[in-house]
Amino acid sequence: MAERAALEELVRLQGEHVRELKQQKASAEQIEEEVAKLLKLKAQLGPDEGKHKFVLKTPKGTRDYNPRQMAVREKVFDIIISCFKRHGAEVIDTPVFELKETLTGKYGEDSKLIYDLKDQGGELLSLRYDLTVPFARYLAMNKLTNIKRYHIAKVYRRDNPAMTRGRYREFYQCDFDIAGQFDPMIPDAECLKIMCEILNSLQIGDFLVKVNDRRILDGMFAICGVPDSKFRTICSSVDKLDKVPWEEVKNEMVGEKGLAPEVADRIGDYVQQHGGVSLVEQLLQDPKLSQNKQALEGLGDLKLLFEYLTLFGIADKISFDLSLARGLDYYTGVIYEAVLLQTAAQAGEEPLGVGSVAAGGRYDGLVGMFDPKGRKVPCVGLSIGVERIFSIVEQRLEALEEKVRTTETQVLVASAQKKLLEERLKLVSELWDAGIKAELLYKKNPKLLNQLQYCEEAGIPLVAIVGEQELKDGVIKLRSVASREEVDVRREDLVKEIKRRTSPPLCIC
Amino acid sequence: MPQLGLLHRRAWAALLGQLLRPPRVVCLGAARSHSQVAEAVLASQLKPHQEKSNFILKTPKGTRDFSPQQMAVREKILDIIVSCFKRHGAKGLDTPAFELKEMLTEKYGEDSGLIYDLKDQGGELLSLRYDLTVPFARYMAMNKLKKMKRYHVGKVWRRESPTIVQGRYREFCQCDFDIAGDFDPMIPDAECLKIICEILTGLQLGDFLIKVNDRRILDGMFAICGVPESKFRAICSSIDKLDKISWKDVRHEMVTEKGLAPEVADRIGDYVQCHGGLSLVEQMFQDPRLSQSKQALEGLGDLKLLLEYLTLFGIAEKICFDLSLARGLDYYTGVIYEAVLLQTPAPAEEEPLNVGSVAAGGRYDGLVGMFNPKGHKVPCVGLSIGVERIFSIVEQRMKTFGEKIRTTETQVFVATPQKNFLQERLKLIAELWDAGIKAELLYKNNPKLLTQLHYCENMGIPLVVIIGEQELKEGVIKLRSVATREEVAIKRENIVAEIQKRLFES
């Protein structure tokens, strides 16, 4: 017994050691070594290691969605899906796991964050990491050359969860993508229009969409003198400019990443710039940048994009920002990221921190990686960061003290006296059959007060009360919970009256 | 007894022989795999320099993608189901795709081998959820809830043995509705059955029947017939096959394979071949032997009350008290039910789809207590809709009748017959979007009018707005009905209102 306790303690300590190493970002080999040690220790504990403790929790980094959160989630999804549908998107779904090899080699360094399934004698599987790679696999598999689709589903990443900041290991993504060979920048512009429509409809405050282009970044690095081999690492430094001042970023590039200071300075001249189409014009005239063919391509496309965005009426929301880098691995052209301008720091609220709520870009090479003949299908798309939005909306509702109903029940069928269960059952069934959302308490003889209280707590607006006298008279008492007004309605008119009272006002839109 | 269901259910029942926690619905996929998904496994020895690329273009075994056409059908079905749940005041709930392994390990008995485990990557040991009921019980216990009426639509995962059944998926959707709480007897149970009826009627799948029985009646019956307690479950699973094979075959199995005394088998036979309505319940109450079993009497009493309520709900004629209904009984403690379709929609030339259950459920009062450290019980009753089965049936029906379904909801297409009108199209479409109208345009600078009109026909888009030079000069837009081909010129400033009017009227 004591031996086992000692072993358990060793397992616990080793587990902590591994966690520390991961936090310190120790080398992959070192982590792997220590994990192997941990697994060996656990194996020694034996197969029934899991039985003795009973912990009621969801796995780390995951959570249940309680009814209130579901109601918020539904509202948010409704708005997002309406927008996708308004733009003519179809919807698809893919399995939660893919063949491991489908995902390998697509996420670069992030690959270590993929959840693998245990080898149980069949195919090697992994949980999907995003919705874009499954999309590319779907396109190649079905030999599709064009599609406009949205996909809302959970994805899985073995990240360091920070649940207070909305960072989970299981979380929703809402993706919209347009695949196909089309005339330039029209689909790209539509993606940005969609992002703006969604963020406007969600009413989470003022926002800004930063736009840049991979070719402009690459071209800029080239003419500044960044060695090709350092492109990505310099990129990730530049990407931090939205959180950290230029001096610090420069220090990182020069001090940690070995970039020559003059090169860093040249970069600094560019990446601190942001503006509208005038900045694009300016850079097209820039003596150094205009030497670079790549950069010119990118700038030309951005100019066209801005024209379209102006026609779409959203140019004032867009900022051409040369410091926008994002994980550039599969983007080939325009990239964008929407940020909220207010850090929702209203009275009493914790600021959620700076971060993007939506992002995307063009990625023309991904589908080709799946196609056996390497046939390319150009794609452009966006992803809405809903988990952050859920938190923001939840917080906002709490701040406004707006009650979120967790059910849609319109009528409670109640009784004022005893022995009226049969009548309640008959009546509630009539209401259900007429499509009315109704409930009753599962008690033979409930007290009227309890029934009324139930309505108030659940936000049910109407009560249909059966009573002995009313039954004789052929009426039902219809009571408004809010106003407490009661009126006798003839039994045969009840359905119509309830529908009249609960229909939304007619509107032609 | 019609031959209902074939290989699937039998094989499934065999697998679930001694289950602690069986699924409440046998979710069957179509017998044929959907050809939508191409399974092209291309060997990487094609070209050496392409070794790096991944050529295995397939979804994992037992899983599938859903195309836009399939999603449109699924959404319609799920809409009907969820609307019904909401109509009855259920709250939505969602849980993670995986649970701590220990949460699931002792709940499914022999089925545990079918659980998908996640690889031990140094953290918690995890497994993909096998159903939605255990997560629900875990949620109730974790949040110390005493009552809740919830629905949950989500995918579950089971590593079905591929050799046993074809067309059975490893990833599939379940739609569960459960009422947890200590209430006056049989009211929530009756509501569950009312819900099943509403859903199956709403889905227009044809005529159906709901078989109802009770664990206590079955146990009581076995006892008074002389079945040794140790053989209860084994005999139960034989009885469960009565909807597919004849009594003779079932009797044979019980006597020769399971070692039951022939007289005992015969006594069972007298009961389990009975099915009927309230009158059968009354009859069983009077049965000299059965009325000796306290358990059976409890069950019969509850069924009688249930049938009274179902009559008030107007669905008694859909219900059949069937003494052969057993289902994996391990966690059910009271009433159990299973809905079956009565028609096999099998047109000539086509294989009939296996008829099996499309919904099922029952009362399970002991499950939440298994999660509660102090063992506090929370009685539960619920149901699960076999949405995959329903999906296959609807898909096949649509195919048979050549029914098509739109995959988008676009209302208006913005077109032009002339070149250099992209800007105008972009401005106009933004106006439509901003007014909440669902609109599309082709991503071409200078598309041909015919191409645009074909697109509308293919996608089922009802209206087209056409702008051109002449119209621009006159300050009008042509509004065209795709179906009738009628065109009318509308003033530019009125176009949004006119479109909204037409859409409202249609």
Interface residues (C-beta under 8 A of the other chain):
Chain A: G15 V18 V35 L38 L39 K42 G50 K51 K53 F54 V55 L56 K57 T58 P59 K60 T62 R63 D64 Y65 N66 P67 M70 A71 R73 E74 K85 R86 H87 G88 A89 E90 V91 I92 D93 T94 P95 V96 F97 E98 L99 E101 T102 T104 G105 Y115 D116 L117 K118 D119 Q120 G122 E123 L125 L127 R137 Y138 A140 M141 N142 K143 I147 R149 K154 Y156 R158 E170 I178 G180 F182 D183 I186 P187 A189 K193 E197 E307 Y308 L311 F312 G313 M369 F370 P372 G374 T406 T407 E408 T409 L421 E422 L425 K426 S429 W432 D433 G435 I436 K437 A438 E439 L440 Y442 K443 K444 A458 I508 C509
Chain B: Q36 V37 A38 A40 L42 L46 Q50 K52 S53 N54 F55 I56 L57 K58 T59 P60 K61 T63 R64 D65 F66 S67 P68 M71 A72 E75 K86 R87 H88 G89 A90 K91 G92 L93 D94 T95 P96 A97 F98 E99 L100 K101 E102 T105 E106 Y116 D117 L118 K119 D120 Q121 G122 G123 E124 L125 L126 L128 R138 Y139 A141 M142 N143 R150 K155 W157 R159 E171 I179 G181 F183 D184 I187 P188 A190 K194 E198 Y309 L312 F313 G314 F371 P373 T407 T408 E409 T410 L422 Q423 L426 K427 A430 W433 D434 A435 G436 I437 K438 A439 E440 Y443 K444 N445 M459 Q500 K501 F504
